[in-house]
Amino acid sequence: MNMASSYGKYQQMQVKTADGGTLILMLYDGAILALKHTQKLMNTKPLDRETLTNQIIKARNIIYELAASLNLEAGGEIAKALLNLYGYFIWRIGRTDIEKNPDYLDDVLEHLQSLKEAWVTVFQDACVQQNSVASSGIPQSTLSGSRAGSSIVA
């Protein structure tokens, strides 16, 4: 078994065993990595069009997955704002591809990094809350919204 195959299986296992919060963070990491790779490819001559296209498709698919994970009913205005922002990211990536201007991705990358950091905080706070509840003896089922991001992410 080669190294790439082993790593691919390791990644698949991570996804299959991860909780919802970890999956969201993995999606953000994947989108950020694909967009950085896209920028690097656009600045490389000669342009490797096939690899560039694959990275753009990968980034867009990840952002579509982030959008699909939103719970618009329970998430209220925050979920709707995130959906609009993800739509903007898709549009911006499309403009980047059409105009071959990697600088267009700076804005998307900045937003994705900020959103990822916000989600890290949300999930860390939820873990602290769950640990406090567990040590207090209060049944978790009596608390509303005790699951990390449950009202925004489906």
C-alpha positions in Angstrom: 0.0 0.0 0.0 1.5 3.3 -1.0 1.7 6.4 1.2 -1.0 8.4 -0.7 -3.5 5.5 -0.4 -2.8 5.1 3.4 -3.3 8.9 3.9 -6.6 8.8 1.9 -7.9 6.0 4.1 -6.8 7.9 7.2 -8.7 10.9 6.0 -11.8 8.9 5.3 -11.8 7.4 8.8 -11.4 10.9 10.3 -14.5 12.1 8.4 -16.5 9.0 9.3 -15.8 9.3 13.0 -15.9 13.1 13.4 -18.7 15.0 15.2 -20.6 17.7 13.5 -18.4 20.5 14.8 -15.2 18.8 13.6 -16.7 18.2 10.2 -17.6 21.9 9.8 -14.0 22.9 10.7 -12.6 20.2 8.3 -14.8 21.8 5.5 -13.4 25.2 6.3 -9.8 23.9 6.3 -10.4 22.1 3.0 -11.9 25.2 1.3 -9.1 27.4 2.6 -6.4 24.9 1.4 -8.0 24.5 -2.1 -8.3 28.3 -2.6 -4.7 28.9 -1.5 -3.6 26.2 -3.9 -5.7 27.9 -6.6 -3.9 31.2 -6.0 -0.6 29.5 -6.2 -1.5 27.7 -9.4 -2.7 30.9 -11.0 0.7 32.5 -10.3 2.6 29.6 -11.9 3.7 29.6 -15.5 2.8 27.6 -17.5 -0.7 27.4 -16.2 -1.7 23.8 -15.3 -5.4 24.3 -16.3 -6.5 20.8 -15.3 -5.2 21.0 -11.8 -6.5 24.6 -11.5 -9.9 23.5 -12.6 -9.9 20.6 -10.1 -9.0 23.0 -7.2 -11.7 25.5 -8.1 -14.3 22.7 -8.3 -13.1 21.3 -5.0 -13.4 24.7 -3.3 -16.8 25.4 -4.7 -18.1 21.9 -3.7 -16.9 22.4 -0.2 -18.7 25.8 0.0 -21.8 24.2 -1.4 -21.5 21.5 1.4 -21.2 24.3 4.0 -24.3 25.9 2.6 -26.2 22.6 2.6 -25.3 22.0 6.2 -27.2 25.1 7.4 -30.4 24.8 9.2 -32.2 27.9 7.9 -35.3 27.4 10.1 -33.6 27.0 13.4 -30.6 29.1 12.5 -32.6 32.2 11.9 -30.9 35.3 10.6 -27.4 34.0 11.2 -28.0 31.0 9.0 -29.5 33.2 6.3 -26.5 35.6 6.4 -24.1 32.6 6.1 -26.1 31.3 3.1 -25.8 34.7 1.4 -22.1 34.8 2.2 -21.5 31.4 0.8 -23.3 32.5 -2.4 -20.9 35.5 -2.6 -17.9 33.1 -2.2 -19.2 31.0 -5.1 -19.7 34.0 -7.2 -16.2 35.4 -6.3 -14.5 32.1 -7.1 -16.3 32.1 -10.5 -15.0 35.6 -11.3 -11.6 34.5 -10.3 -11.7 31.6 -12.7 -13.1 33.7 -15.6 -10.7 36.6 -15.2 -7.7 34.5 -14.0 -7.1 37.0 -11.2 -6.0 35.2 -8.0 -6.3 38.4 -6.0 -10.0 38.0 -6.1 -9.7 35.1 -3.7 -8.0 37.2 -0.9 -11.4 38.5 0.3 -12.9 34.9 0.3 -9.9 33.5 2.1 -10.1 36.3 4.7 -13.8 35.6 5.4 -13.4 31.9 5.5 -10.5 32.2 8.0 -12.6 34.5 10.2 -15.6 32.2 10.0 -13.5 29.2 10.9 -12.1 31.0 13.9 -15.7 31.9 15.0 -16.8 28.3 14.7 -13.8 27.2 16.7 -14.9 29.5 19.5 -18.5 28.3 19.3 -17.5 24.7 19.5 -15.0 25.3 22.3 -17.7 27.2 24.3 -20.2 24.4 23.7 -17.6 21.8 25.0 -17.0 23.8 28.1 -20.8 24.1 28.7 -21.3 20.4 28.2 -18.5 19.6 30.6 -20.0 21.9 33.2 -23.4 20.3 32.8 -21.9 16.8 33.0 -20.1 17.7 36.2 -23.2 19.4 37.7 -25.4 16.4 37.4 -28.1 18.3 35.4 -29.5 16.1 32.6 -28.4 17.6 29.3 -31.9 17.0 27.9 -33.2 19.7 30.2 -31.0 22.4 28.5 -32.0 23.9 25.2 -29.4 24.4 22.5 -26.7 22.6 24.4 -25.3 20.9 21.3 -22.6 22.9 19.5 -24.1 24.9 16.6 -27.2 22.8 16.6 -29.5 25.8 15.8 -27.4 26.9 12.8 -26.0 23.7 11.5 -28.3 20.9 10.6 
